[in-house]
Amino acid sequence: MKRGIALCLAAVMTFSLTACQGKDTAGNTQGISGETAAQGEQEKDTSKTDAAQQKAETESEQQLSQEAVNLEGFDEDWTYTDVGKKKIGIVPWSMAQEFNSTCAETSKRLCEQLGWEATVYDPDGDWTKMQQNIEDLIIQGVDGIIFTAIDTVAASSLVDRVHEAGILIVDYDCCASEGNADMDVVYNDYLGGQMAAEEAMKALEGVEKPTIVMFEAEPSIMTSGLRNNGFIDYIKENHPEVELVQNRTTDRTNDGCYQWALDMYAAYSDVDLFFCNWGDCATSVWYALQSASATDVYVIGYDATSSHLEIMRNEGPDCTFYASIAMFPEVYARTCVQKLNEIWAGTYQRKDAADQVVIMPEVLRASEAADWKH
């Protein structure tokens, strides 16, 4: 009897131990599964946190990069790309010219904002000097060149030399005639000439058979031809009664243009208006006419320089410096620098010679000079 009871107790204990073991194993399995799931969720959260942190760091770096590069003076919607340090040579027509000196100095300042080294070279209106300036830049191994061509026809072979040296070159205003630079930026000069002629006829309203003296275009300066052709075509089509006199001096300095105006006024004392196709010439002509007491002779200029604006504001709305076609050297400068950056970044590539950045001219009038905001 006792033995039977003992056997029964042993069986019960064995069953209990087995049941407990099974329960613990199941509990442990559930615990491990729960821990794995929790760990997975934690990893997901960590991954999300890391991605968000990386995004924030990237945005912060971009913000710091933008803050590090002062983009003042660039187009508001322009996207800057860090292309590294660059060495730039800037070769304007002449630093003695108000328009070109402003363009060169602005280009230099914008380059330096991008962390580039920029140097201005002054050929002083001499094509031979300009060639030497650019040859020197090739020898120095610069990365890019900004220039305006004193001789647009001869400039094309010089551009080829620059490319052979693996250097980028962009031109503005007076561009290589074959269109082989890496970028041209120009104003619509033919339209500008037409606009100048229209302003001339407003100034001469009521004058019968007026006489207009024009500074004659030079064959090597393509822009002067476009401006004069626009002027002439408009006059011939709309005012055939106007007498047009074309003449020029070989001395393109301010003093040379001043003397030219005096000589032309002496030869054509009945002249009613002068049209000058570049800025400094127009300024010199106006002062020459004032010195000759020709205060009833109008001037239509080009480039709308600060000197033109100053004369108009000082003389008032009835100033005989009636109007000037407005091109902006700051626009030329920033377009050249921006395009260089885009070429290096791979976001711009010129398609062919006809592919130019073309800007529309505006008109600065004496009657509106007080409110001129440009």
C-alpha positions as CSV (number, residue, x, y, z in Angstrom):
1,M,0.0,0.0,0.0
2,K,2.7,2.4,1.0
3,R,4.6,1.4,-2.2
4,G,1.6,2.2,-4.3
5,I,1.2,5.6,-2.7
6,A,4.9,6.3,-3.3
7,L,4.6,5.4,-6.9
8,C,1.6,7.7,-7.3
9,L,3.4,10.6,-5.7
10,A,6.4,10.1,-7.9
11,A,4.2,10.1,-11.0
12,V,2.5,13.3,-9.9
13,M,5.8,15.0,-9.2
14,T,7.2,13.9,-12.6
15,F,4.2,15.4,-14.3
16,S,4.4,18.6,-12.4
17,L,8.1,19.1,-13.3
18,T,7.4,18.4,-16.9
19,A,4.5,20.8,-17.0
20,C,6.6,23.5,-15.3
21,Q,9.4,23.0,-17.7
22,G,7.1,23.4,-20.7
23,K,5.6,26.5,-19.2
24,D,9.0,28.1,-18.6
25,T,10.2,27.2,-22.1
26,A,7.2,28.8,-23.7
27,G,7.6,31.9,-21.4
28,N,11.2,32.2,-22.4
29,T,10.3,31.9,-26.2
30,Q,7.8,34.7,-25.8
31,G,10.3,36.8,-23.9
32,I,13.0,36.4,-26.6
33,S,10.4,37.2,-29.3
34,G,9.4,40.3,-27.5
35,E,12.9,41.4,-27.0
36,T,13.7,40.9,-30.7
37,A,10.6,42.9,-31.8
38,A,11.5,45.7,-29.3
39,Q,15.1,45.8,-30.6
40,G,13.8,46.0,-34.2
41,E,11.5,48.9,-33.4
42,Q,14.4,50.6,-31.6
43,E,16.7,50.1,-34.7
44,K,13.9,51.5,-36.9
45,D,13.6,54.6,-34.6
46,T,17.4,54.9,-34.6
47,S,17.5,54.7,-38.4
48,K,14.8,57.4,-38.7
49,T,16.7,59.5,-36.3
50,D,20.0,59.1,-38.1
51,A,18.3,59.9,-41.5
52,A,16.7,63.0,-40.0
53,Q,20.0,64.1,-38.4
54,Q,21.9,63.5,-41.6
55,K,19.3,65.6,-43.6
56,A,19.6,68.4,-41.0
57,E,23.4,68.3,-41.1
58,T,23.3,68.5,-45.0
59,E,20.9,71.4,-44.9
60,S,23.0,73.1,-42.3
61,E,26.2,72.5,-44.4
62,Q,24.4,74.0,-47.4
63,Q,23.3,76.9,-45.4
64,L,26.8,77.5,-44.0
65,S,28.2,77.2,-47.6
66,Q,25.7,79.8,-48.8
67,E,26.5,82.0,-45.9
68,A,30.3,81.5,-46.5
69,V,29.8,82.7,-50.1
70,N,28.4,86.2,-50.3
71,L,26.1,86.2,-53.2
72,E,25.4,89.9,-53.2
73,G,25.2,91.3,-56.8
74,F,24.2,88.0,-58.4
75,D,20.8,87.2,-60.0
76,E,18.3,86.3,-57.2
77,D,17.2,83.0,-58.7
78,W,20.7,81.9,-59.6
79,T,22.0,78.7,-58.1
80,Y,25.6,78.7,-56.9
81,T,27.7,75.5,-57.2
82,D,31.0,75.2,-55.4
83,V,33.5,74.3,-58.1
84,G,36.6,74.9,-56.1
85,K,39.3,77.6,-56.3
86,K,39.8,79.2,-59.7
87,K,42.1,81.8,-61.2
88,I,40.5,84.3,-63.5
89,G,41.9,87.0,-65.8
90,I,39.7,89.9,-66.7
91,V,40.5,91.9,-69.8
92,P,38.2,94.9,-70.6
93,W,38.5,97.3,-73.5
94,S,40.1,100.0,-71.4
95,M,40.0,100.9,-67.8
96,A,39.9,104.5,-68.8
97,Q,36.4,103.9,-70.1
98,E,33.7,104.3,-67.5
99,F,31.5,101.5,-68.8
100,N,34.3,98.9,-69.1
101,S,36.0,99.8,-65.8
102,T,32.7,99.3,-64.0
103,C,32.3,95.9,-65.7
104,A,35.8,94.8,-64.9
105,E,35.7,95.9,-61.3
106,T,32.3,94.3,-60.7
107,S,33.5,91.0,-62.3
108,K,36.5,91.0,-60.0
109,R,34.4,91.6,-56.9
110,L,31.9,88.8,-57.9
111,C,34.7,86.4,-58.6
112,E,36.3,87.0,-55.2
113,Q,32.9,86.4,-53.5
114,L,33.0,82.9,-55.0
115,G,36.5,82.4,-53.6
116,W,38.2,82.8,-56.9
117,E,41.4,84.8,-57.5
118,A,40.8,87.5,-60.1
119,T,43.1,90.0,-61.7
120,V,42.2,92.9,-64.1
121,Y,44.5,93.6,-67.1
122,D,44.2,96.9,-69.0
123,P,45.0,96.9,-72.7
124,D,44.0,100.6,-72.8
125,G,42.1,100.2,-76.1
126,D,45.0,98.6,-77.9
127,W,44.4,95.3,-79.6
128,T,48.1,94.4,-79.6
129,K,48.2,94.9,-75.9
130,M,45.0,92.9,-75.4
131,Q,46.6,90.0,-77.4
132,Q,49.7,90.2,-75.2
133,N,47.5,90.3,-72.0
134,I,45.7,87.1,-73.0
135,E,48.9,85.3,-74.1
136,D,50.3,86.2,-70.6
137,L,47.2,84.6,-69.0
138,I,47.8,81.5,-71.1
139,I,51.4,81.2,-69.8
140,Q,50.2,81.8,-66.2
141,G,47.8,78.9,-66.7
142,V,44.7,80.6,-65.5
143,D,41.4,78.7,-65.3
144,G,39.2,81.2,-67.1
145,I,39.2,84.6,-68.9
146,I,36.5,87.3,-69.2
147,F,37.1,89.8,-72.0
148,T,35.5,92.1,-74.6
149,A,37.2,92.0,-78.0
150,I,38.8,95.2,-79.3
151,D,39.0,93.5,-82.7
152,T,36.1,91.1,-83.0
153,V,37.3,89.5,-86.2
154,A,40.9,88.8,-85.1
155,A,39.6,87.7,-81.6
156,S,38.3,84.4,-82.9
157,S,41.8,83.0,-83.5
158,L,42.9,84.2,-80.1
159,V,39.9,82.3,-78.6
160,D,41.2,79.2,-80.3
161,R,44.6,79.7,-78.7
162,V,43.0,79.9,-75.3
163,H,41.0,76.7,-75.8
164,E,44.1,74.9,-77.0
165,A,45.6,75.7,-73.5
166,G,42.5,74.1,-71.8
167,I,41.2,77.5,-70.6
168,L,37.6,78.7,-70.5
169,I,36.9,82.1,-72.1
170,V,33.7,84.1,-72.1
171,D,33.2,87.4,-73.8
172,Y,30.7,90.3,-73.5
173,D,29.5,93.3,-75.6
174,C,32.1,93.1,-78.4
175,C,32.4,89.3,-79.0
176,A,34.6,87.1,-81.2
177,S,32.9,87.2,-84.6
178,E,33.0,83.4,-85.1
179,G,31.1,82.8,-81.9
180,N,33.7,80.3,-80.6
181,A,34.0,81.6,-77.0
182,D,32.4,79.5,-74.3
183,M,29.7,82.0,-73.9
184,D,28.7,85.4,-75.4
185,V,26.6,87.9,-73.5
186,V,25.3,90.8,-75.6
187,Y,22.6,93.4,-75.6
188,N,20.4,93.6,-78.7
189,D,22.4,96.4,-80.3
190,Y,20.4,96.7,-83.5
191,L,17.3,97.3,-81.4
192,G,19.3,99.7,-79.3
193,G,20.1,101.7,-82.4
194,Q,16.5,101.8,-83.4
195,M,15.5,103.0,-80.0
196,A,18.2,105.7,-80.2
197,A,16.8,106.9,-83.5
198,E,13.3,107.0,-82.1
199,E,14.4,109.2,-79.2
200,A,16.3,111.4,-81.6
201,M,13.2,112.1,-83.6
202,K,11.2,112.9,-80.4
203,A,13.9,115.5,-79.5
204,L,13.7,117.0,-83.0
205,E,9.9,117.1,-83.2
206,G,8.9,120.1,-85.3
207,V,12.3,120.5,-86.9
208,E,12.1,120.4,-90.7
209,K,14.8,118.5,-92.5
210,P,17.0,118.1,-89.5
211,T,20.7,117.2,-89.7
212,I,22.2,114.5,-87.5
213,V,25.9,113.8,-87.1
214,M,26.7,110.2,-86.2
215,F,30.0,108.8,-84.9
216,E,30.7,106.4,-87.8
217,A,31.0,102.6,-87.0
218,E,34.3,101.0,-87.1
219,P,34.6,97.7,-89.1
220,S,36.5,95.9,-86.4
221,I,33.9,96.8,-83.7
222,M,30.8,94.7,-84.5
223,T,28.6,96.4,-81.9
224,S,29.1,99.9,-83.3
225,G,27.9,98.6,-86.7
226,L,24.8,97.0,-85.3
227,R,23.9,100.2,-83.3
228,N,24.5,102.5,-86.3
229,N,22.6,100.2,-88.7
230,G,19.6,100.1,-86.4
231,F,19.7,103.9,-86.2
232,I,20.1,104.4,-89.9
233,D,17.4,101.9,-90.9
234,Y,14.9,103.5,-88.6
235,I,15.6,107.0,-89.9
236,K,15.5,105.9,-93.6
237,E,12.2,104.0,-93.1
238,N,10.4,106.6,-91.0
239,H,12.1,109.9,-91.6
240,P,13.7,110.0,-95.0
241,E,13.9,113.9,-94.8
242,V,16.7,113.6,-92.2
243,E,20.3,114.3,-93.4
244,L,22.7,111.8,-91.8
245,V,26.3,112.7,-91.6
246,Q,28.7,109.9,-90.6
247,N,32.3,110.6,-89.5
248,R,34.8,109.4,-86.9
249,T,38.1,110.1,-85.5
250,T,40.9,107.6,-85.0
251,D,41.5,109.1,-81.5
252,R,38.9,107.3,-79.4
253,T,40.0,108.9,-76.1
254,N,37.8,111.4,-74.3
255,D,40.0,114.2,-75.6
256,G,39.9,112.9,-79.1
257,C,36.1,112.7,-79.1
258,Y,35.9,116.2,-77.6
259,Q,38.0,117.6,-80.4
260,W,36.0,115.6,-83.0
261,A,32.8,117.2,-81.8
262,L,34.2,120.7,-82.1
263,D,35.5,120.0,-85.6
264,M,32.2,118.5,-86.7
265,Y,30.2,121.4,-85.2
266,A,32.5,123.8,-87.1
267,A,31.9,121.9,-90.3
268,Y,28.2,121.5,-89.8
269,S,27.0,124.5,-87.9
270,D,23.4,123.7,-88.7
271,V,23.6,120.3,-87.0
272,D,20.6,119.5,-84.8
273,L,21.7,116.4,-83.0
274,F,24.7,114.1,-82.4
275,F,24.4,110.3,-82.0
276,C,27.3,108.6,-80.3
277,N,27.4,104.8,-80.2
278,W,29.3,104.5,-76.9
279,G,29.2,106.1,-73.5
280,D,32.4,108.1,-73.1
281,C,32.2,109.5,-76.6
282,A,28.7,110.9,-75.9
283,T,29.8,112.5,-72.6
284,S,32.8,114.2,-74.3
285,V,30.6,115.4,-77.2
286,W,28.1,117.0,-74.9
287,Y,30.8,118.9,-72.9
288,A,32.4,120.0,-76.2
289,L,29.1,121.4,-77.4
290,Q,28.6,123.3,-74.2
291,S,32.1,124.8,-74.6
292,A,31.2,125.9,-78.1
293,S,27.9,127.5,-76.8
294,A,26.0,125.0,-79.0
295,T,23.4,124.7,-76.2
296,D,20.6,124.0,-78.6
297,V,22.2,120.9,-80.1
298,Y,20.9,117.6,-78.7
299,V,22.9,114.5,-77.9
300,I,21.7,110.9,-77.9
301,G,24.2,108.6,-76.2
302,Y,24.7,104.9,-75.5
303,D,25.5,102.9,-72.3
304,A,23.6,105.2,-70.0
305,T,26.7,105.7,-67.8
306,S,26.7,107.4,-64.4
307,S,28.1,110.5,-66.1
308,H,25.1,110.6,-68.5
309,L,22.8,110.3,-65.5
310,E,24.6,113.0,-63.6
311,I,24.5,115.5,-66.5
312,M,20.7,114.9,-66.9
313,R,20.0,115.3,-63.3
314,N,22.1,118.4,-63.0
315,E,20.6,120.0,-66.1
316,G,17.0,119.0,-65.4
317,P,14.3,117.5,-67.6
318,D,15.0,119.9,-70.5
319,C,18.6,118.9,-70.8
320,T,19.9,118.7,-74.3
321,F,21.6,115.4,-73.4
322,Y,18.2,114.0,-74.4
323,A,18.5,110.3,-73.9
324,S,21.0,107.4,-73.6
325,I,20.4,103.8,-74.5
326,A,20.9,101.8,-71.3
327,M,23.2,98.8,-71.1
328,F,24.3,97.8,-67.6
329,P,27.9,96.8,-67.0
330,E,26.9,95.1,-63.8
331,V,24.6,92.8,-65.8
332,Y,27.5,91.9,-68.1
333,A,29.7,91.2,-65.1
334,R,27.4,88.9,-63.2
335,T,26.3,87.1,-66.3
336,C,30.0,86.3,-67.2
337,V,30.8,85.1,-63.7
338,Q,27.7,83.1,-63.3
339,K,28.2,81.3,-66.7
340,L,31.8,80.5,-65.8
341,N,30.5,78.8,-62.6
342,E,27.8,77.0,-64.5
343,I,30.2,75.7,-67.2
344,W,32.5,74.3,-64.5
345,A,29.5,72.8,-62.7
346,G,28.3,71.2,-65.9
347,T,24.9,73.0,-66.0
348,Y,25.6,75.2,-69.0
349,Q,27.2,74.4,-72.4
350,R,27.0,76.6,-75.4
351,K,25.3,74.9,-78.4
352,D,26.6,76.9,-81.3
353,A,27.6,80.4,-82.5
354,A,24.0,81.6,-82.5
355,D,23.6,80.6,-78.9
356,Q,24.1,83.9,-77.0
357,V,22.8,85.4,-73.8
358,V,20.9,88.4,-75.3
359,I,19.7,91.2,-73.0
360,M,17.2,93.9,-74.0
361,P,18.3,97.5,-73.8
362,E,16.4,100.2,-72.0
363,V,16.2,104.0,-72.4
364,L,17.4,106.6,-69.9
365,R,15.7,110.0,-70.7
366,A,16.6,113.4,-69.2
367,S,12.9,113.9,-68.5
368,E,12.8,110.8,-66.3
369,A,16.4,110.9,-64.9
370,A,15.3,112.1,-61.5
371,D,13.4,108.8,-60.9
372,W,15.9,106.5,-62.6
373,K,16.3,103.5,-60.3
374,H,19.0,101.4,-62.1
